[in-house]
Amino acid sequence: MKRLILTSSSGTNLSRTGLADLVITSFFRFAWGPLPCPDELAAFLGPRSKEQGSGYHWSGYVGGWGPDAEERRDLGLAEFCEPCETIELWFDPDPNDQLLLIWLLDYFQAHPKTAAKLVLRLVDFDLMMAREEELRRWEVFDVLVTEAELETASMRWQAYQAPTPEACVDLLSKNLSALPLLRPALVDLLAELPSGVTGLGATEMRLLDMLARGFESTNALFHLRTLRSTRIFGEFEIGYLIDGLAHGPRPAVAGLDDELRTLARENLRDRLKAYRRSRLSLTEFGKAVLAHEEDFSRHNPIDRWWGGTHLTSDHLWRWNPALVAP
């Protein structure tokens, strides 16, 4: 096998382009919820045990096995990659893509023989057409992965896993040019910490702003990404943010379907139906938060994750844009 591509869910269509002998996709969402524990991540990338299902091992996310490759699917990822001539990393500016990239580079740093074959592709999947012929013709920029890229990625990944955001903020003063898409992604991620004024992150504030402008359907809030101008969260993650805005003791949003209060988050089909039934608007309190006259977090419980940091009402790190400790 000569050429292998590692990518995110955004690059799923690469498996049908013939650009590589094999495409491996990662579906982890490091930008939402608690991070998987180090042992879980190590098991995902390591040799597959008899107890592991395909969904808990990298080999479960391969876009079409060739006969020579399939017989080696139980190996750890680095060992599987060793015979390849080139291992290409296709990750775009999306912050979750950048988190996946630094996680993989941190992993490969411990496998120098395989790391020497890594090539970083600078792409933007939002600009690339989904049609396979378009993907084949798309010009991408190559960056050879050296010790500088590996060190920068490892430093960034360790900082993101830390129990406070302080190490990530410190990275803004460091040279991150080895990975040119990393700094903008870090800035976007920090903007999702609760504001020192409103207690809400950048996406939550944009959702309130869109509602104030008359976008009452969740479909618009979910999918008008350019208008929303934040790119951290996926469809259902934005839905969870709306849940928090609408279901607290003092809601900022009215009109969210009541069934969402009891539906399990795993029940994506029924949740989507409930979101589509909703017609949203700002409450008076929501208007005050949007005008920076109220702090949402002082009236409603906060319980979510930012990397390795557990944000709660009693342990709320804020971004001003300077970090404010609890």
Backbone torsions as a table, in degrees:
resi	resn	phi	psi	omega
1	MET	NA	124.2	-175.0
2	LYS	-91.7	-44.7	-169.4
3	ARG	-129.4	127.8	179.6
4	LEU	-127.5	140.6	177.8
5	ILE	-115.0	131.5	169.1
6	LEU	-108.7	130.1	-174.8
7	THR	-149.0	-178.5	176.7
8	SER	-100.9	-177.5	177.4
9	SER	-61.3	-24.4	178.1
10	SER	-65.1	-24.5	-177.8
11	GLY	-102.2	21.6	-177.4
12	THR	-54.9	-38.4	-176.9
13	ASN	-66.9	-13.3	178.8
14	LEU	-61.5	-24.3	-178.7
15	SER	-67.4	-15.9	-178.1
16	ARG	-105.0	7.7	-173.9
17	THR	-96.1	-16.5	-174.8
18	GLY	75.2	12.2	-179.5
19	LEU	-73.3	-18.7	-178.3
20	ALA	-146.8	161.5	176.6
21	ASP	-69.6	-28.6	-178.1
22	LEU	-153.5	142.3	176.0
23	VAL	-122.8	127.2	178.3
24	ILE	-114.8	126.0	-175.1
25	THR	-110.5	139.0	174.4
26	SER	-108.7	132.4	-178.4
27	PHE	-109.7	11.3	177.2
28	PHE	-61.6	144.0	175.1
29	ARG	-115.0	89.7	-178.9
30	PHE	-79.3	-12.0	-178.4
31	ALA	-87.2	-3.7	-177.8
32	TRP	-136.8	138.9	173.8
33	GLY	75.0	178.0	178.3
34	PRO	-66.2	142.3	177.3
35	LEU	-68.4	145.2	171.4
36	PRO	-58.3	148.6	-179.4
37	CYS	-69.7	155.3	-178.9
38	PRO	-54.7	-37.5	179.7
39	ASP	-64.9	-37.7	179.2
40	GLU	-66.2	-42.7	179.1
41	LEU	-66.8	-39.0	178.5
42	ALA	-64.8	-39.7	178.5
43	ALA	-67.2	-35.3	179.4
44	PHE	-62.6	-40.1	-176.5
45	LEU	-91.3	-15.9	-175.9
46	GLY	-85.0	-172.7	176.5
47	PRO	-60.0	143.2	-178.2
48	ARG	-80.0	130.2	176.7
49	SER	-88.3	168.1	179.8
50	LYS	-66.0	-25.3	-177.3
51	GLU	-82.2	-16.5	-175.2
52	GLN	-80.5	128.7	169.3
53	GLY	-79.8	168.6	-176.7
54	SER	-63.9	-27.1	-179.3
55	GLY	-74.9	-9.1	-178.0
56	TYR	-112.7	19.0	-179.6
57	HIS	-145.0	146.4	-176.1
58	TRP	-55.7	-30.2	-175.8
59	SER	-67.5	-11.7	177.4
60	GLY	-81.7	1.2	-175.2
61	TYR	-127.5	43.2	-178.9
62	VAL	-105.9	131.5	-179.8
63	GLY	-86.0	70.8	176.0
64	GLY	94.7	109.2	-179.5
65	TRP	-86.9	138.3	166.2
66	GLY	-89.1	161.5	-175.9
67	PRO	-61.9	-35.5	-179.1
68	ASP	-72.6	-30.9	-177.0
69	ALA	-82.6	-37.4	-172.8
70	GLU	-63.0	-33.0	-178.6
71	GLU	-70.1	-8.8	-178.8
72	ARG	-112.4	15.4	-171.7
73	ARG	-71.3	-15.7	179.9
74	ASP	-85.9	-2.0	-180.0
75	LEU	-74.9	163.0	167.5
76	GLY	-66.4	155.5	-174.4
77	LEU	-59.2	-45.8	-177.9
78	ALA	-61.9	-42.1	179.0
79	GLU	-67.0	-39.2	177.5
80	PHE	-61.1	-37.6	-175.9
81	CYS	-77.0	-14.8	-172.3
82	GLU	-53.9	-42.3	-178.3
83	PRO	-72.9	-11.6	-176.9
84	CYS	-69.1	146.1	174.9
85	GLU	-79.9	-37.7	-179.2
86	THR	-138.9	136.9	175.3
87	ILE	-121.1	111.8	-174.3
88	GLU	-100.4	135.8	179.4
89	LEU	-107.1	105.8	-178.9
90	TRP	-101.8	96.8	179.5
91	PHE	-135.8	135.4	-173.0
92	ASP	-99.9	-173.6	-175.1
93	PRO	-69.2	-12.6	178.8
94	ASP	-50.8	130.8	-177.2
95	PRO	-55.1	-37.9	178.4
96	ASN	-67.5	-35.7	174.2
97	ASP	-59.6	-44.0	-179.2
98	GLN	-66.5	-33.9	175.7
99	LEU	-67.2	-41.1	176.0
100	LEU	-62.0	-40.5	-179.9
101	LEU	-61.4	-49.7	-176.5
102	ILE	-69.2	-30.8	175.0
103	TRP	-62.4	-46.4	-179.5
104	LEU	-67.7	-40.8	178.3
105	LEU	-64.7	-38.5	176.0
106	ASP	-61.0	-39.9	177.9
107	TYR	-65.0	-46.7	-176.2
108	PHE	-71.0	-18.8	178.3
109	GLN	-59.0	-30.3	178.4
110	ALA	-82.6	1.6	-179.4
111	HIS	-130.4	72.0	-171.7
112	PRO	-59.6	-32.0	-179.9
113	LYS	-62.3	-41.9	177.9
114	THR	-77.4	-39.2	-179.0
115	ALA	-59.2	-29.1	-179.2
116	ALA	-66.2	-14.4	-178.6
117	LYS	-101.1	2.4	-175.1
118	LEU	-78.5	138.5	173.4
119	VAL	-130.8	128.3	178.6
120	LEU	-91.5	128.5	176.9
121	ARG	-102.5	123.0	176.7
122	LEU	-90.1	107.6	-174.7
123	VAL	-132.2	167.1	172.1
124	ASP	-135.9	101.3	-175.4
125	PHE	-66.1	-23.9	177.1
126	ASP	-66.0	-29.8	180.0
127	LEU	-89.8	-21.8	-178.6
128	MET	-80.8	132.8	179.5
129	MET	-70.3	149.5	-178.6
130	ALA	-72.7	-20.5	-177.8
131	ARG	-65.3	137.9	-173.5
132	GLU	-61.6	-38.6	-178.9
133	GLU	-65.8	-31.4	176.8
134	GLU	-67.9	-42.4	179.9
135	LEU	-62.8	-37.4	-179.7
136	ARG	-65.4	-33.6	-176.4
137	ARG	-87.9	-11.1	-172.1
138	TRP	-66.4	131.9	177.7
139	GLU	-82.9	129.6	178.3
140	VAL	-124.2	154.4	179.5
141	PHE	-98.5	135.0	-177.9
142	ASP	-99.8	140.3	171.3
143	VAL	-130.1	119.0	176.2
144	LEU	-69.1	136.2	-178.7
145	VAL	-86.2	116.5	178.7
146	THR	-114.7	-173.9	178.8
147	GLU	-61.1	-31.4	179.6
148	ALA	-63.4	-44.3	178.6
149	GLU	-66.0	-41.0	-179.4
150	LEU	-65.7	-42.7	-180.0
151	GLU	-66.2	-43.0	179.4
152	THR	-62.1	-44.1	-179.6
153	ALA	-64.4	-44.4	-178.3
154	SER	-64.0	-42.0	178.0
155	MET	-60.4	-43.3	-178.3
156	ARG	-69.2	-41.3	-178.6
157	TRP	-66.5	-42.5	177.9
158	GLN	-62.2	-39.1	179.8
159	ALA	-65.5	-40.3	-177.7
160	TYR	-68.3	-28.9	179.6
161	GLN	-80.4	-11.1	-174.9
162	ALA	-64.1	154.6	-177.1
163	PRO	-75.9	-2.1	172.7
164	THR	-137.4	159.2	-179.0
165	PRO	-80.5	1.6	-172.2
166	GLU	-58.7	-42.6	-178.6
167	ALA	-64.6	-34.8	177.7
168	CYS	-67.7	-40.2	177.8
169	VAL	-63.7	-39.8	178.6
170	ASP	-60.8	-29.6	-179.9
171	LEU	-63.7	-25.9	-179.3
172	LEU	-61.9	-23.4	179.4
173	SER	-92.2	1.8	-178.2
174	LYS	-104.5	163.6	179.1
175	ASN	-79.8	110.0	179.6
176	LEU	-110.3	16.7	-172.6
177	SER	-65.8	-17.3	177.3
178	ALA	-61.5	-29.4	176.3
179	LEU	-121.5	90.1	-167.0
180	PRO	-65.1	-19.5	-179.7
181	LEU	-93.5	-0.6	-172.6
182	LEU	-77.0	-43.4	-177.0
183	ARG	-62.0	-48.5	177.4
184	PRO	-58.4	-37.2	178.5
185	ALA	-65.3	-39.6	179.1
186	LEU	-64.7	-41.9	178.0
187	VAL	-61.4	-43.2	179.0
188	ASP	-63.7	-40.8	179.7
189	LEU	-65.0	-42.9	179.6
190	LEU	-63.3	-32.1	179.0
191	ALA	-65.9	-15.4	178.4
192	GLU	-86.2	-5.8	170.4
193	LEU	-67.2	151.6	-179.5
194	PRO	-57.9	134.9	177.9
195	SER	-65.4	146.3	175.8
196	GLY	-67.4	-16.9	-178.2
197	VAL	-100.5	-49.7	-173.0
198	THR	-100.8	-16.6	-177.2
199	GLY	75.8	8.8	-179.6
200	LEU	-120.3	153.2	176.1
201	GLY	-81.9	175.6	-174.6
202	ALA	-59.9	-43.2	-178.5
203	THR	-66.9	-42.4	178.6
204	GLU	-60.4	-41.0	179.0
205	MET	-67.5	-36.3	177.6
206	ARG	-68.1	-35.3	176.5
207	LEU	-62.5	-43.7	176.9
208	LEU	-62.3	-40.7	-179.7
209	ASP	-64.1	-41.6	178.5
210	MET	-65.0	-39.2	176.6
211	LEU	-63.3	-40.3	178.1
212	ALA	-62.9	-25.9	179.8
213	ARG	-89.5	2.4	173.5
214	GLY	100.6	6.5	177.7
215	PHE	-84.4	91.8	-170.9
216	GLU	-90.4	-16.2	-176.9
217	SER	-91.7	144.3	177.2
218	THR	-66.6	-26.5	178.8
219	ASN	-58.1	-42.4	178.7
220	ALA	-66.7	-42.2	-179.1
221	LEU	-66.2	-35.4	-179.0
222	PHE	-71.7	-43.1	-162.3
223	HIS	-111.7	-15.4	178.4
224	LEU	-82.7	69.5	-171.8
225	ARG	-65.5	-40.4	-179.7
226	THR	-64.8	-43.0	178.3
227	LEU	-67.2	-38.3	179.2
228	ARG	-66.9	-32.4	174.1
229	SER	64.3	13.5	169.4
230	THR	-121.9	147.3	-169.1
231	ARG	-132.0	17.5	-174.9
232	ILE	-76.5	-46.2	-164.2
233	PHE	-107.0	151.7	175.1
234	GLY	-87.1	-177.6	-173.1
235	GLU	-55.1	-55.0	-175.0
236	PHE	-74.2	-27.3	175.2
237	GLU	-65.3	-38.9	174.2
238	ILE	-64.8	-36.7	175.4
239	GLY	-59.7	-41.1	178.4
240	TYR	-65.1	-36.2	176.0
241	LEU	-63.4	-41.0	178.3
242	ILE	-64.6	-39.6	175.4
243	ASP	-53.3	-48.1	-178.5
244	GLY	-64.3	-35.9	179.1
245	LEU	-71.3	-25.8	-173.1
246	ALA	-102.9	-21.2	-169.0
247	HIS	-111.5	11.5	178.6
248	GLY	-82.5	176.8	178.4
249	PRO	-58.8	-32.9	177.6
250	ARG	-128.8	86.1	-171.9
251	PRO	-69.4	147.9	173.9
252	ALA	-96.5	-15.3	-176.2
253	VAL	-128.3	135.5	175.7
254	ALA	-113.0	158.4	172.7
255	GLY	96.5	1.4	178.4
256	LEU	-76.5	134.8	-176.9
257	ASP	-54.4	129.5	-176.0
258	ASP	-64.7	-24.4	-178.9
259	GLU	-61.5	-24.7	179.8
260	LEU	-66.4	-15.9	177.0
261	ARG	-67.5	-28.1	-173.3
262	THR	-114.4	-15.6	-178.6
263	LEU	-70.7	133.5	176.6
264	ALA	-65.2	146.5	-180.0
265	ARG	-64.4	-23.8	178.3
266	GLU	-73.7	-16.6	-178.0
267	ASN	-86.0	72.0	-172.3
268	LEU	-67.5	-35.4	-177.5
269	ARG	-62.8	-50.1	-178.2
270	ASP	-72.0	-32.5	177.0
271	ARG	-63.6	-42.6	179.8
272	LEU	-61.8	-40.7	177.7
273	LYS	-61.4	-42.0	-179.6
274	ALA	-66.9	-39.4	176.8
275	TYR	-61.8	-40.5	-178.4
276	ARG	-68.5	-28.2	177.8
277	ARG	-75.3	-19.5	-172.5
278	SER	-74.3	144.3	171.8
279	ARG	-128.6	108.5	-165.6
280	LEU	-96.8	153.9	174.3
281	SER	-154.4	165.1	177.3
282	LEU	-84.0	140.2	168.2
283	THR	-79.6	171.8	175.8
284	GLU	-61.5	-37.5	176.7
285	PHE	-64.5	-40.9	177.8
286	GLY	-60.6	-39.5	177.3
287	LYS	-63.7	-37.6	178.9
288	ALA	-68.1	-38.7	176.9
289	VAL	-64.1	-45.2	-179.8
290	LEU	-61.2	-33.4	178.8
291	ALA	-83.7	6.1	-179.6
292	HIS	63.6	31.6	178.6
293	GLU	-104.4	-11.4	179.1
294	GLU	-136.3	155.8	176.8
295	ASP	-110.0	109.2	-177.1
296	PHE	-55.8	-40.7	-173.3
297	SER	-69.5	-17.1	180.0
298	ARG	-82.9	-9.0	-178.8
299	HIS	-119.1	-10.1	-174.9
300	ASN	-137.7	144.7	-179.4
301	PRO	-69.2	143.7	176.2
302	ILE	-114.7	130.6	178.2
303	ASP	-155.9	91.6	177.6
304	ARG	-155.5	177.9	-174.9
305	TRP	-117.8	145.6	169.5
306	TRP	-129.5	99.2	-172.6
307	GLY	60.0	-127.9	178.5
308	GLY	-86.8	2.6	-178.1
309	THR	-93.3	123.4	175.5
310	HIS	-90.6	110.2	-179.1
311	LEU	-90.1	118.1	175.8
312	THR	-131.4	169.3	-179.7
313	SER	-58.7	-32.2	-180.0
314	ASP	-89.8	-8.6	-177.2
315	HIS	-141.3	67.5	-170.7
316	LEU	-108.6	104.5	172.0
317	TRP	-78.9	137.9	-176.8
318	ARG	-123.2	160.2	-177.7
319	TRP	-128.4	126.0	-167.0
320	ASN	-108.9	-26.8	21.7
321	PRO	-96.3	62.2	163.8
322	ALA	-133.1	146.7	-174.4
323	LEU	-71.9	132.5	178.8
324	VAL	-119.3	119.4	-178.7
325	ALA	-72.4	157.5	177.9
326	PRO	-57.7	NA	NA
